[in-house]
Amino acid sequence: MAIALLLHLVAATLWVGGMFFALLILRPAALPLEIPQRVGLWTRVLERFMKVVWGIVIILPITGYWMIFAGFGGMQGLGMHIHIMEGLGWCMIALFLVIHQRAFRPMQRMYAELLIPEAGLYIERLRKLVQINLLLGLAVIAVAGAGRYW
């Protein structure tokens, strides 16, 4: 159970922290760049981050259900906060799939084809979707941290 919890916490921290960093640190720092440099930066950064998040979206459900079934004896008897956390987590994973397939992949493809202005249009779409996922992630953290006291 301790290993599952550790993996779960590290994975969640990396995902939410990465989104926080991208939106609130990297984005403002990249705004002064010309469009070709900005799109190139975001493409390279997101190529690396997306690989990490793919691992995270596998680790989180596995470790979450590992804890539920091996540590807590199954779904019955779980606090409502665990069910809320689970639901929000699946929403985050679904939104990640949308981000990856509908925003990141087209941006990556257009950048590779040197369609830089077109690729740049996807940065704003990415920002909006990642903002939503960050808010969901912060809600999960709030529920995980304080939910058992409700």
N, C-alpha and C positions, 0 to 999 in steps of 0.2 A: 504493500500500500504506500509506503514512503517513497519508493521509486516512482510509482505512478503519479503521486502528488508532485514530486519534484519535477518530473518531465512536463507535467501539465502546467505548472506555474511558470517554468522557464519558457515553454512554447508560447503561452499567452502573453507573457511579458515581452518577448521578442516581437510578436506580431503587433500588439498595441503600441509598444514603444517605437517600432519602426514606422508605423503610420503617423504617430505624433511627430517624430523627427522629420519625416518627409513633408508634412503639411506646415509645421510651425517653425522649422529651422531651415531645411533645404530649399523649400519653395521660395521664401522671401530672399534668400541668398542668390537664387538663380534668376530672379526676375530681371535684374539689369542686363543679363546676357542677351545677345542677339538670338533671334529665333533658331537658326541652325545650331548654335552652341547649346542653347537651352534644350532643344529636342534631343540632341546627342547625349547630353548629360542625363536627362530623364530616361532615355532609352537604356543607357548603360546601367544606371542605378536600378531601374525597375527589373531589368533582366536578372540581376543578382538577387534582388529582394523577392521576386516572384518564385525563384527556385527555393528560397528559404521558406516562404509561405506554403508552398506545395507540401513540404515536409511537415509543417505545423498543422495544416488541415487534416493530415493523416494522424499525427500524434495526439491532437486534442480529443477527438472522439474515442480513440482507442484507450487513452489513459482515463478519460472521464467515465466510460462504461466499465473499465477495469475497476475503478474505485467504487462505482455503484454496485457492481455485482460481487466483487471479491471482498470489498471492505464494508459495505452497508447492507449486504444481503438482498439486493434487488431494488426494484422501483417502489414497491409498497413501503410505506413508512418514511419515505424521503420528505424532507421539508419542501414547501412550495418554492422556496428560493432555488433549490437544485433544479426543479423543473423549469423555472424561468431562465436560469443560467443555460440549461440545455437548449431550450427553444431559441434564445438569443444567439447562442453559439452556432446552431444550424443556420440561422438567418445570416450570420457573418460569413459562414462558409459558402452559402448560396450566392451572396453578394460578391464574394471573392471570385467565384467562377464567372459571374457577369463581368466584373472588372477585367479579369484576365482575357476572356474571350471577346468581349464587345468593345473594349477600350484599349487595353495594352497590346493585344496581338495586332489589331489594325494599325496602331501607331508604330509598332515595331516593323511591320511589313512595309508601310509607307516610308519610313526612315531608310530602310534597306534599299528601297527603290528610288531614293533621293527625292521623294515627294515631301519636302520639308514643311512647307506651309500647311499641307493637308495633315501631316503627322502632328504638327503643332496644335491643330484644332482638338485633338484627342487629349491633350494635357488638361484642358478645362473639364472635360468629361471625367477624366480620371480623378481630378481633384474633388469634384462633387461626390462621386461614388465613394472615394476613400474617406471623405469627411463623414458620410453616413456610417461607414464601417467603424471608424474611430469612435463615434458616439455610441454605437452598439457595444464596442469593446469596453468603453468606459462604464457603460451601464452594467455589463457583465461583471466588471471588477467591483462595482458598488454592491451588486447583488451578492457576489461571492463573499465579499468582506463583511457586509452588514446584514445580509438576509436571515441568518439564523437568529438574529435578535428581534425580528419582527414579531 
